């Protein structure tokens, strides 16, 4: 039984079953920064922490950046990575905007 896990594209041969862990460290760091950037922008635009309805906006921004950088990774892997990192993104956001969050806790 042969299992095809590569596909030829205009960019070259791509592995279709690639995992996030198979990326280079600098690619992982870039993706993490793009996720935080998108998460932060969503917060700045709406004034609230991105909920499930806004995940699409965050992830579409990240997918676009990944595509522009020429990094190939299945979308499902990025979605899983985002779900795992959500708490870290929130902690980083709270640390950056701790004054805003302190105000919200006092008033609400």
Secondary structure, 3 states (H helix, E strand, C coil): CCCCCEEEECCEEEECCCCHHHCCHHHHHHHHHHHHHHHHHHHHHHCCCCCHHHHHHHHHHHHHHHHHHCCCCCHHHHHHHHHHHHHHHHHHHHHHCHHHHHHHHHHC
